[in-house]
Structure formats: C-alpha cells, structure tokens
Amino acid sequence: MRAVTKNKSIALFVIGLFSLAISAPNAVSAGATQADIDYSTKVSSLSQDFIKATTDWAAAIASPPTFTIGSKWTKYKAGATKSSNAVLAATAKLSALTPSAGFTKSDPLLKAACASYKSAITAVNNGVLKNDAKVISKSMSLVTKANTALLAWSKSYQAEVAALNG
C-alpha cells in the first residue's frame, strides 16, 4: 500500500513541477533574442508531452499486482512498458534540444534530469521484465532522484526566464 501512495505522490509532484515550468516560457520576451524565444517555445511544447507521458507512466506503474503471474500481471506489464517507452521518447526529445545563449545554466540541468529519468525508467522496466515487484519498489528511489533533478532544472529555468525578461 505504501508504494502505491508514494507513486501517486510522485505523479502529482511531476505534474506540479511542469505546471510551473511551462507557464514561464510564455513570458520570455523583454531581453530575449529570437533564439531564446524559440528554445523556450520548444521547451514548453515538449514539456507538455513529457507531462502527459510521465503522468501516464506514474499511473501505469503505481499499482503492481501482488502476484507476478496471470492476466493482471500481463496487463500491468504491457501498460508499464508502453508508458515507459513514451516517457523515454519524450525525454529523448527534451535532451536533444540545443539551448540558446539565454539558457546556459538550466540546459545542463535539463540534460541531467533527462538522464535521471532514463535511469529510473530502466530500473523500473528491469523489475517489470523480470516479473519482480520488489525490484520495482526499490527502483522508486531513482524516480524520486529524477524528480529532484527535474525540480532543480525547473528552478534554474525559471530564473533564466526571469533574467531574460529583465
């Protein structure tokens, strides 16, 4: 039961982070170059895809069945795998962005957060593929670490947006 509550908290945390992060890019304009605006617009768009993917992923992994055999596990495994692939795709798009000059501090943090999510997803997927609920539960610490990295990026990104607005 505790793991389910923790997973739901993680999903809400991620949603809250990106709600903050994607509201800021629309404000970039005052001292920003066109490259800064373009980068910010891309981050905003890709962040929305990432939010949806991570929300779906958190819901998919939140309640693993007690038994790792049977139709419930098969359904859980399929949903977790599908949603994991969506998060990995969204993460790859975010980490592939080339930052503009106005986002030199937050971009490395974004890349680190994306790498943390990739590690967390890989760990969860290992548990899913091995039919091991204990491995899935243990990998939740990596999900928390990824969320912490994302929060660091969000704060830095918001600060850079504010600085560009003068």
Contacts in CASP RR format, 6 or more apart in sequence:
PFRMAT RR
TARGET T0000
AUTHOR 0000-0000-0000
METHOD contacts of the structure
MODEL  1
MRAVTKNKSIALFVIGLFSLAISAPNAVSAGATQADIDYSTKVSSLSQDF
IKATTDWAAAIASPPTFTIGSKWTKYKAGATKSSNAVLAATAKLSALTPS
AGFTKSDPLLKAACASYKSAITAVNNGVLKNDAKVISKSMSLVTKANTAL
LAWSKSYQAEVAALNG
3 64 0 8 1.000
3 136 0 8 1.000
3 137 0 8 1.000
3 140 0 8 1.000
4 62 0 8 1.000
4 63 0 8 1.000
6 140 0 8 1.000
7 58 0 8 1.000
7 61 0 8 1.000
7 62 0 8 1.000
7 63 0 8 1.000
7 140 0 8 1.000
7 143 0 8 1.000
8 58 0 8 1.000
8 62 0 8 1.000
10 58 0 8 1.000
10 140 0 8 1.000
10 143 0 8 1.000
10 144 0 8 1.000
10 147 0 8 1.000
11 54 0 8 1.000
11 55 0 8 1.000
11 58 0 8 1.000
11 59 0 8 1.000
11 62 0 8 1.000
13 147 0 8 1.000
14 51 0 8 1.000
14 54 0 8 1.000
14 55 0 8 1.000
14 58 0 8 1.000
14 147 0 8 1.000
14 150 0 8 1.000
15 51 0 8 1.000
15 55 0 8 1.000
17 147 0 8 1.000
17 150 0 8 1.000
17 151 0 8 1.000
17 154 0 8 1.000
18 47 0 8 1.000
18 48 0 8 1.000
18 50 0 8 1.000
18 51 0 8 1.000
18 154 0 8 1.000
19 51 0 8 1.000
20 154 0 8 1.000
20 158 0 8 1.000
21 43 0 8 1.000
21 47 0 8 1.000
21 153 0 8 1.000
21 154 0 8 1.000
21 157 0 8 1.000
21 158 0 8 1.000
22 43 0 8 1.000
22 44 0 8 1.000
22 47 0 8 1.000
22 48 0 8 1.000
22 51 0 8 1.000
24 157 0 8 1.000
24 158 0 8 1.000
24 161 0 8 1.000
24 162 0 8 1.000
25 40 0 8 1.000
25 41 0 8 1.000
25 43 0 8 1.000
25 44 0 8 1.000
25 161 0 8 1.000
26 44 0 8 1.000
27 161 0 8 1.000
27 165 0 8 1.000
28 36 0 8 1.000
28 37 0 8 1.000
28 40 0 8 1.000
28 161 0 8 1.000
28 164 0 8 1.000
28 165 0 8 1.000
29 37 0 8 1.000
29 164 0 8 1.000
29 165 0 8 1.000
30 164 0 8 1.000
30 165 0 8 1.000
30 166 0 8 1.000
31 164 0 8 1.000
31 165 0 8 1.000
31 166 0 8 1.000
32 40 0 8 1.000
32 102 0 8 1.000
32 164 0 8 1.000
32 165 0 8 1.000
33 100 0 8 1.000
33 101 0 8 1.000
33 102 0 8 1.000
35 100 0 8 1.000
35 101 0 8 1.000
36 100 0 8 1.000
36 101 0 8 1.000
36 102 0 8 1.000
36 103 0 8 1.000
36 164 0 8 1.000
38 100 0 8 1.000
39 97 0 8 1.000
39 98 0 8 1.000
39 99 0 8 1.000
39 100 0 8 1.000
39 102 0 8 1.000
39 103 0 8 1.000
40 103 0 8 1.000
40 161 0 8 1.000
42 97 0 8 1.000
43 94 0 8 1.000
43 97 0 8 1.000
43 110 0 8 1.000
43 157 0 8 1.000
46 90 0 8 1.000
46 93 0 8 1.000
46 94 0 8 1.000
46 97 0 8 1.000
47 94 0 8 1.000
49 90 0 8 1.000
49 93 0 8 1.000
50 87 0 8 1.000
50 90 0 8 1.000
50 91 0 8 1.000
50 94 0 8 1.000
53 83 0 8 1.000
53 86 0 8 1.000
53 87 0 8 1.000
53 89 0 8 1.000
53 90 0 8 1.000
54 87 0 8 1.000
54 90 0 8 1.000
54 117 0 8 1.000
56 83 0 8 1.000
56 86 0 8 1.000
57 80 0 8 1.000
57 83 0 8 1.000
57 84 0 8 1.000
57 86 0 8 1.000
57 87 0 8 1.000
57 121 0 8 1.000
59 83 0 8 1.000
60 76 0 8 1.000
60 79 0 8 1.000
60 80 0 8 1.000
60 82 0 8 1.000
60 83 0 8 1.000
60 84 0 8 1.000
61 80 0 8 1.000
61 83 0 8 1.000
61 124 0 8 1.000
61 128 0 8 1.000
61 136 0 8 1.000
63 76 0 8 1.000
64 73 0 8 1.000
64 76 0 8 1.000
64 133 0 8 1.000
64 136 0 8 1.000
65 72 0 8 1.000
65 73 0 8 1.000
65 76 0 8 1.000
65 133 0 8 1.000
66 133 0 8 1.000
67 73 0 8 1.000
68 131 0 8 1.000
68 132 0 8 1.000
68 133 0 8 1.000
69 131 0 8 1.000
73 131 0 8 1.000
76 128 0 8 1.000
77 128 0 8 1.000
77 129 0 8 1.000
77 131 0 8 1.000
80 124 0 8 1.000
80 125 0 8 1.000
80 128 0 8 1.000
81 125 0 8 1.000
81 128 0 8 1.000
81 129 0 8 1.000
84 121 0 8 1.000
84 124 0 8 1.000
84 125 0 8 1.000
84 128 0 8 1.000
87 117 0 8 1.000
87 121 0 8 1.000
88 118 0 8 1.000
88 121 0 8 1.000
91 114 0 8 1.000
91 117 0 8 1.000
91 118 0 8 1.000
91 121 0 8 1.000
92 114 0 8 1.000
94 110 0 8 1.000
94 114 0 8 1.000
95 110 0 8 1.000
95 111 0 8 1.000
95 114 0 8 1.000
95 115 0 8 1.000
97 107 0 8 1.000
97 110 0 8 1.000
99 106 0 8 1.000
99 107 0 8 1.000
102 160 0 8 1.000
102 163 0 8 1.000
102 164 0 8 1.000
103 157 0 8 1.000
103 160 0 8 1.000
105 156 0 8 1.000
105 159 0 8 1.000
105 160 0 8 1.000
106 153 0 8 1.000
106 156 0 8 1.000
106 157 0 8 1.000
106 159 0 8 1.000
106 160 0 8 1.000
109 149 0 8 1.000
109 152 0 8 1.000
109 153 0 8 1.000
109 156 0 8 1.000
109 157 0 8 1.000
110 153 0 8 1.000
110 157 0 8 1.000
112 149 0 8 1.000
112 152 0 8 1.000
112 153 0 8 1.000
113 146 0 8 1.000
113 149 0 8 1.000
113 150 0 8 1.000
113 152 0 8 1.000
113 153 0 8 1.000
116 142 0 8 1.000
116 145 0 8 1.000
116 146 0 8 1.000
116 149 0 8 1.000
116 150 0 8 1.000
117 146 0 8 1.000
117 150 0 8 1.000
119 142 0 8 1.000
119 145 0 8 1.000
119 146 0 8 1.000
120 139 0 8 1.000
120 142 0 8 1.000
120 143 0 8 1.000
120 145 0 8 1.000
120 146 0 8 1.000
123 135 0 8 1.000
123 138 0 8 1.000
123 139 0 8 1.000
123 142 0 8 1.000
124 136 0 8 1.000
124 139 0 8 1.000
124 140 0 8 1.000
124 142 0 8 1.000
124 143 0 8 1.000
126 135 0 8 1.000
126 139 0 8 1.000
127 133 0 8 1.000
127 135 0 8 1.000
127 136 0 8 1.000
127 139 0 8 1.000
128 136 0 8 1.000
END
